[in-house]
Amino acid sequence: MSQMVRQHLKAGFIFGDRQSGEYVYLPGGEVGLDEPLCVLETLTSRLDVTLDEAVQLVAKLSLKPAKHPRLGAKSC
């Protein structure tokens, strides 16, 4: 499962939960980098996290593919 999440993040898909306002995604500017940074976005903050941390957060927070309020379904 984590490899699928990793590949979906690298492809620009956004994982989130609309009710909690939590989203994890890879910004377009990070695509193709050797060590890309993802974004953990909550209602009150934005935090850079590694790709490995992002994959763990998707599982821990039970995030599913989602549409971001500003970005839509994909970040790039």
Backbone torsions as a table, in degrees:
resi	resn	phi	psi	omega
1	MET	NA	-42.1	-176.4
2	SER	-64.6	-31.7	177.7
3	GLN	-67.8	-36.1	177.4
4	MET	-66.1	-43.3	178.8
5	VAL	-62.3	-44.8	179.2
6	ARG	-56.7	-47.2	-178.0
7	GLN	-68.0	-37.1	177.4
8	HIS	-66.2	-41.2	176.8
9	LEU	-62.4	-44.2	179.5
10	LYS	-62.8	-28.2	179.6
11	ALA	-84.2	-3.4	175.9
12	GLY	99.5	2.7	179.0
13	PHE	-70.4	147.9	-178.6
14	ILE	-106.2	132.8	175.0
15	PHE	-107.7	137.4	-178.2
16	GLY	-167.8	-179.9	176.7
17	ASP	-140.3	109.3	-176.2
18	ARG	-63.1	-36.6	-177.5
19	GLN	-65.5	-42.4	-179.1
20	SER	-87.3	-16.1	-178.7
21	GLY	74.4	24.5	-179.8
22	GLU	-103.6	132.2	-179.1
23	TYR	-138.8	144.4	174.5
24	VAL	-128.8	129.6	-180.0
25	TYR	-158.3	164.7	177.3
26	LEU	-103.7	114.4	179.4
27	PRO	-61.3	150.6	-178.5
28	GLY	-54.7	-34.7	-179.3
29	GLY	-69.2	-13.6	-178.6
30	GLU	-96.2	-9.2	-178.3
31	VAL	-63.7	132.1	176.9
32	GLY	89.7	-7.6	178.1
33	LEU	-76.5	152.8	179.5
34	ASP	-65.7	-39.6	179.9
35	GLU	-128.9	76.5	-176.5
36	PRO	-71.8	151.9	174.8
37	LEU	-105.4	133.7	176.2
38	CYS	-97.7	173.6	179.2
39	VAL	-119.8	131.3	168.0
40	LEU	-103.5	115.2	-177.6
41	GLU	-114.3	129.1	174.7
42	THR	-119.0	-177.8	179.6
43	LEU	-62.5	-26.3	-173.9
44	THR	-115.4	-8.5	-175.4
45	SER	-156.8	167.0	172.7
46	ARG	-131.2	133.7	-175.9
47	LEU	-134.0	132.4	174.2
48	ASP	-77.6	134.3	177.4
49	VAL	-136.2	154.4	177.6
50	THR	-69.8	165.9	178.3
51	LEU	-61.6	-41.3	178.0
52	ASP	-61.3	-43.5	178.2
53	GLU	-64.3	-38.6	179.7
54	ALA	-62.6	-43.0	178.6
55	VAL	-61.2	-42.3	178.9
56	GLN	-65.2	-39.6	179.7
57	LEU	-65.1	-38.3	178.6
58	VAL	-59.5	-43.3	179.3
59	ALA	-71.0	-46.2	-176.0
60	LYS	-63.5	-41.3	-177.5
61	LEU	-90.2	1.2	-179.3
62	SER	55.3	44.8	-179.9
63	LEU	-81.0	146.1	-180.0
64	LYS	-121.5	161.1	174.0
65	PRO	-53.8	132.9	-173.1
66	ALA	-148.3	164.9	173.3
67	LYS	-94.8	125.2	176.7
68	HIS	-77.7	144.0	-178.4
69	PRO	-57.0	-34.7	-179.8
70	ARG	-102.8	-36.6	-171.2
71	LEU	-92.2	-18.5	-176.2
72	GLY	84.3	-148.5	-174.8
73	ALA	-83.0	-25.3	-178.9
74	LYS	-129.7	147.8	-178.5
75	SER	-87.7	-13.3	179.7
76	CYS	-143.4	NA	NA
